[in-house]
Amino acid sequence: MRKSAPQSMFRDGAGSLALIAGIVAVTSAFVPFIGDFVAVPTGVIAVISGWIGLGRAVDGTASNGREAVIGAALGGAGLFVVFLTFAATAV
């Protein structure tokens, strides 16, 4: 008889999503045209899910608060780079 894997009591999905979306946002922010359409939604997702993940880490229901903060910071940096490119190219 097979034993199932033990279930984790932590809810780490939001922090992990924030980190992945933040990495995608900051790397795609430097691609000239397509990056704008990718970096903005993933940056917003990274910031929101990072905020949720940090709240869960503070409550004690998640164990990856550092990942959530890094993901939110990377998402914000990606949004900032896109904003700077829009401001630099606007005439």
Secondary structure, DSSP 8 states (H G I E B T S, - for coil): --------S---HHHHHHHHHHHHHHHHTTSSSHHHHHHHHHHHHHHHHHHHHHHHHHHTS-S-HHHHHHHHHHHHHHHHHHHHHHHHH--
